[in-house]
Amino acid sequence: MRPGESHQLKTSICSPPLSAMWPALLLSALPIHFLEAAAAENSTGCAEISDLKTCAEASCFPHYVDMPPFHICVDAERVSCKLSEGKATNTLALLVSDGLSNKDLKHAFRQVVLELPSEAWDGGGGDSQKQEALGRDVAGLAAVNFNEPALYKGLTALLISDACYLKRFEKDPWPCESFKSTLLDLGFEATKISEVYLFEVILANLGPKEAETYANIQGDLRQLLDPSSTDDNVTEIEGLKSYVAQQGAWQPLVDLFESVDVIGVSGGSPDFLKFAMSLSPYVKEHITTAVGEGRIVYTARSAGAMVGSVDSALTTEMKPRLWEHLGITRHGLGLVGSCAIRPHYNADTWDKASEMYENTLDINVVRMPNGEGLMCKGKDCKMVGMAHNVKWSSDKHAPPTITVDEENTIPHQEGHTAYPSGKSYTISDDDELGENLKASLPENPSFGSENPKCRLCLLQVVTGSVTRNEKWIASGCDVACADADTAVSGKHFLVSDGLRASNDFPGSNWMSLTLAACGLAALCAVGILCSQHSKTSRRYGCLGDDAEQESRARESESGDSSPSE
């Protein structure tokens, strides 16, 4: 789709340069009286912390506004990703929805960078640079949008753009947003930033014979993306994966990742990003090991954030034919334990799907609105950022208009859910679905399905795009989901692409834990309707009427760079 009336409620995964967004962002400050009232209610005592460095390290995090006092320490929602049950012990990751789009997120990025070992900086001089950085006034850094060349000098960043590779087959694509402009604004040296497509690195290093053999790779991809095509003769793209695996033809990628300190992954198609990463077992192993050991920072937006998590397929923009021919599965890298990311979250579309998804697969879906992020340091993860609304114009090169719902938004929180602890979503109880449709669905619908077409059909049902049996049949879903075997349990799903499976993180009975109080009475006093979050890992998930918040641009779900759901 292209921008039109319907797209005014949607945002993108690859947005225009973030530096162009700041004029709009600076107009979106939250009323200070509201922030103070909200902070005063959290039992961690965040409001009493005046030192921003202490605030960032505690179970709180600073939030920045453009009027006095310019910052305030508020509770940051802790997220249970069960990193303690995996191999990672020093994880450094910041997964975001639409880039480092506010000062809160830029501060969070600084926090994870400061955890890198001193050897990460050129010459091993990181100790002195970190000590100097720790001595700087954080409020002063916030005043210059966290531009800090003295900290970032000597660090090497590798930006992976494969999620945007398929845009070249679109007639009029939206530009792909990478982290490059943001890293330059923060103070990274231009010569220390590399932007690559892993897929193109592999193709560029084929021998003459192999280059001729796989000359029509793009033709195969174009064919798989054509919804009107039924031609499954795509032997070249299928053969390339086998060739690279058998011949070990990924040495150029080994060289590429040498001495990298920060990995930034763009939004776009999580499907193709996973395929590109799966071409080399080295890429997956190196990223998961280095990030888990705290030697590399992994920061990613949208599709890149999804692939960095345990499951990357909570989207209705998946391409079943790509799954079938490229060997794609739902599994991500698992960098943040048992957590999966639903970027650009809005409750109207994604609340039911997220609830059913996590209950079916025994994972934790992080409901991440635009402006929010998940920061994991060591074994602890918490929300950082400030949810905002995004409105696009028809000009693909113009920055979006970004605003904050000043009356109902609290920083550092997951998106609102209608399913608090003890309440869950079931298709059978969904009054918005026709009874004939309910009767046509698999008896035990599961998002662990190995059948990509049926999987997509089920997601279309729980996100509200298919609500009647007629559309279910017209979409071919009745045929795709006819086999009972398509509804296998996600916990027994076999991994074929080498990305980490959900059963690496066995479930615990987190649904039985106690959900902390939201501070309803005090917030109601300032006119806020408070609603508890569904997951017990959420401590003070307090959000008001989401009518304004849910109207934020419903972005492209899988990571497209445009408002193109």
Buried (B, 14 or more C-beta within 10 A) or exposed (E): EEBEEEBBBBBBBBBBBBEBBBEBBBEBBBEBEBBBBBBBBBEBBBBEBEEBBEBBEBBBBBBBBEEEEBBBBBBBBBBBBBBEBBEBEBBBBBBBBBBBBBBBBBBBBBBBBBBBBBBBBBEEEBEEBBEEBEEEEBEEBBBEBBBBEEBBBBBBBBBBBBBBBBBEBBEEBBBBBBBBBBBBBBBBBEEBBEBBBBBEBBBEBBEEEBEEBBEBBBEBBBBBBEEEEEEEEBEBBBBBBEBBBEEEBBEBBEEBBEEBBBBBBBBBBBBBBBBBBBBBBBBBEBBBEBBBBBBBBBBBBBBBBBBBBBBBBBBBBBBBBBBBBBBBBBBBBBBBBBBBBBBBBBBBBBBBBBBBBBBBBBBBBBBBBBBBBBBBBBBBBBBBBBBBBBBBBEEBEEBBBBBBBEBBBBBBBBBBBEBBBEEBBEBEEBEEBBEEBBEBBBEEBBBBBBBBBBBBBBBBBBBBEBBEBEBBBEBEBBEBBEEEEBBBBBBEBEBEBBBBBBBBBEBEEBBEEEBBBBBBEBBEEBEBEBBBBBBBBBBBBBBBBBEBBBBBBBBBBBBBBBBBB
